[in-house]
Amino acid sequence: MATIQQRKLYDISAPNSSTGIINGESSNVLNWDDVRFSWAYPMYKNMLGNFWTPFEINMSNDVKQWEALSEDEQDTFKKIIGLLAFLDSIQTDYSSKVADYLTDSSLSALMQVLSFQEVVHNQSYSYVLSSLVNKQEQDRIFEYWKHDDVLLERNQFIAAGYEAFVQESNTANVFRIDGV
């Protein structure tokens, strides 16, 4: 299990195009026309193309459909939103922590874009819920991950892998998802 070092903020003696994904050398200056991986810039453009903000979406039809859902359907929807809110919240933080160890500037940038997109996802959950339920119910839904046994077990499994990397940043824990 190889140890990994955090990326330097800048390195005058290193090339702009990185010598490795992790533990490589890089000035940490990002020049999209001089990146190690030819797919990185198209991926960046694709990520930007997928971008939207919640307030661009009119929720009036959704509000009408919400009222037509059964109580079980509404409950399922709320639990899914509660699950996603937790996962996207920790994914925001985790992806930026991983980015700190990527010595390839383009890959680090992609992880930062991913972090930002997770923040927007969370905004969408708040926006959707504020359109459908009152603030007290919204707050309760954002607490589901703490109290629903199924969601708690699933989230703890996923978070354990993330937490392993945060506690011991090494190559094995970057890809660890099993929670053990």
HUWO-V502226 format. One record per backbone hydrogen bond with DSSP energy under -1.0 kcal/mol. NH is the residue of the N-H (numbers start at 0). CO is the residue of the C=O. If there is no record, write none. Layout:
NH CO
NH CO
This chain:
3 168
6 99
10 26
13 10
18 24
26 14
33 30
39 36
42 38
43 39
44 40
45 41
46 42
47 43
48 44
49 45
50 47
55 52
56 53
62 58
63 59
64 60
65 61
66 62
68 65
73 69
74 70
75 71
76 72
77 73
78 74
79 75
80 76
81 77
82 78
83 79
84 80
85 81
86 82
87 83
88 84
89 85
90 86
91 87
92 88
93 89
94 90
95 91
96 92
97 93
98 94
99 95
100 97
101 98
102 20
103 20
107 103
108 104
109 105
110 106
111 107
112 108
113 109
114 110
115 111
116 112
117 113
118 114
119 115
120 116
121 117
122 118
123 119
124 120
125 121
126 122
127 123
128 124
129 125
130 126
132 128
137 133
138 134
139 135
140 136
141 137
142 139
143 140
145 142
146 143
147 143
151 147
152 148
153 149
154 150
155 151
156 152
157 153
158 154
159 155
161 157
162 158
163 159
164 160
165 161
166 162
167 163
169 167
170 1
173 169
